[in-house]
């Protein structure tokens, strides 16, 4: 009787384990940055309405209100803040715009607010840069 083993790739299955571990670490770092960005926004006078708001059309990292503005905020972490600011793709922008439309449709209290799409970028030093009105959909 021969022993049946799952088939492994050229690396013996270790690469996928490392990739999974790396993915978990990135996920934790990302959520940590989102919480830190929310704290920082609160200090600047924003009211956080949602963190990691999920919908069938996409996820929004942060949704905050300040005065008459509803800020839909994407949080990015890269080696430096410049790389983080350039890491937002057009596909991500479209997804965020669709998710923001759904959020506003579900929340009647936000109907009168002006929507703004912001980006908070973190570099290796951990200092955030807040780009207000970083892009506009369409």
C-alpha positions as CSV (number, residue, x, y, z in Angstrom):
1,X,0.0,0.0,0.0
2,X,1.4,3.4,-1.0
3,X,1.0,6.5,1.1
4,X,-1.0,9.2,-0.6
5,X,0.3,12.7,-0.2
6,X,-1.0,16.0,-1.5
7,X,0.9,17.2,-4.5
8,X,3.4,20.0,-3.8
9,X,4.9,22.6,-6.1
10,X,8.6,22.9,-6.8
11,X,9.2,24.6,-3.4
12,X,7.7,21.8,-1.3
13,X,4.7,23.9,-0.3
14,X,6.7,26.3,1.8
15,X,6.3,29.3,-0.4
16,X,2.5,29.3,0.0
17,X,2.9,29.1,3.8
18,X,5.3,32.1,3.8
19,X,2.9,34.0,1.5
20,X,0.0,33.3,3.9
21,X,2.0,34.4,6.9
22,X,3.1,37.6,5.0
23,X,-0.5,38.2,4.0
24,X,-1.6,37.9,7.6
25,X,1.1,40.4,8.7
26,X,0.1,42.9,6.0
27,X,-3.6,42.5,7.0
28,X,-2.8,43.3,10.6
29,X,-0.5,46.2,9.6
30,X,-3.2,47.6,7.4
31,X,-5.9,47.4,10.1
32,X,-3.5,49.0,12.5
33,X,-2.9,51.9,10.2
34,X,-6.6,52.4,9.7
35,X,-7.2,52.6,13.4
36,X,-4.3,55.0,13.7
37,X,-5.7,57.1,10.9
38,X,-9.1,57.2,12.6
39,X,-7.5,58.3,15.8
40,X,-5.6,61.0,14.0
41,X,-8.7,62.3,12.2
42,X,-10.6,62.5,15.5
43,X,-7.9,64.8,16.8
44,X,-8.4,67.0,13.7
45,X,-12.1,67.3,14.5
46,X,-13.6,64.5,12.3
47,X,-16.4,62.3,13.5
48,X,-15.7,58.7,12.4
49,X,-18.9,57.1,11.0
50,X,-17.4,53.8,9.9
51,X,-14.1,51.8,9.9
52,X,-13.8,49.0,7.3
53,X,-17.3,49.5,6.0
54,X,-18.1,46.5,3.8
55,X,-20.7,46.2,1.1
56,X,-21.3,43.9,-1.9
57,X,-19.6,46.5,-4.2
58,X,-16.5,47.1,-2.0
59,X,-15.0,48.1,1.2
60,X,-14.2,51.6,2.4
61,X,-11.4,52.0,4.9
62,X,-12.8,55.0,6.7
63,X,-15.9,57.2,6.4
64,X,-15.7,60.4,8.4
65,X,-17.7,63.6,8.7
66,X,-16.5,67.1,9.4
67,X,-19.0,69.9,8.9
68,X,-20.8,69.6,5.6
69,X,-18.3,67.1,4.2
70,X,-18.5,63.3,4.1
71,X,-15.0,62.0,3.6
72,X,-14.5,58.6,2.0
73,X,-11.0,57.8,3.0
74,X,-8.6,55.2,1.6
75,X,-5.6,54.4,3.8
76,X,-2.4,53.2,2.2
77,X,0.9,52.0,3.7
78,X,4.1,51.8,1.7
79,X,7.8,52.1,2.1
80,X,7.4,55.9,1.7
81,X,4.5,58.3,1.6
82,X,5.1,59.1,-2.1
83,X,4.7,55.5,-3.1
84,X,1.6,55.2,-0.9
85,X,0.0,58.2,-2.6
86,X,0.6,56.7,-6.1
87,X,-0.6,53.2,-5.1
88,X,-4.3,54.0,-5.5
89,X,-5.4,52.5,-8.9
90,X,-8.3,53.6,-11.1
91,X,-10.1,50.4,-10.4
92,X,-9.9,51.0,-6.7
93,X,-11.2,54.6,-7.2
94,X,-14.3,53.2,-9.1
95,X,-14.9,50.6,-6.4
96,X,-14.7,53.3,-3.7
97,X,-17.1,55.6,-5.6
98,X,-19.7,52.8,-6.0
99,X,-19.4,51.8,-2.3
100,X,-19.8,55.5,-1.3
101,X,-23.0,55.7,-3.4
102,X,-24.4,52.7,-1.6
103,X,-23.4,54.1,1.8
104,X,-25.1,57.4,1.1
105,X,-28.2,55.6,-0.1
106,X,-28.4,53.6,3.1
107,X,-27.8,56.6,5.4
108,X,-30.4,59.2,5.1
109,X,-28.5,61.5,7.5
110,X,-25.7,61.8,5.0
111,X,-27.8,62.8,2.0
112,X,-27.2,66.5,2.3
113,X,-23.4,66.2,2.7
114,X,-20.8,66.9,0.1
115,X,-18.8,63.8,-0.6
116,X,-15.1,64.0,-0.8
117,X,-12.6,61.3,-1.6
118,X,-9.4,61.5,0.6
119,X,-6.3,59.5,0.9
120,X,-4.2,59.0,4.1
121,X,-0.7,57.8,3.2
122,X,1.7,56.2,5.7
123,X,5.4,55.8,5.0
124,X,8.0,53.8,6.9
125,X,8.3,56.5,9.6
126,X,4.7,56.1,10.4
127,X,3.7,59.8,10.0
128,X,0.4,60.1,8.0
129,X,-0.1,62.5,5.2
130,X,-3.8,63.5,4.6
131,X,-4.6,64.4,1.0
132,X,-8.0,66.0,1.0
133,X,-10.1,65.6,-2.2
134,X,-7.3,63.4,-3.6
135,X,-9.5,62.3,-6.5
136,X,-12.9,62.7,-8.0
137,X,-14.9,59.8,-9.5
138,X,-15.7,59.8,-13.2
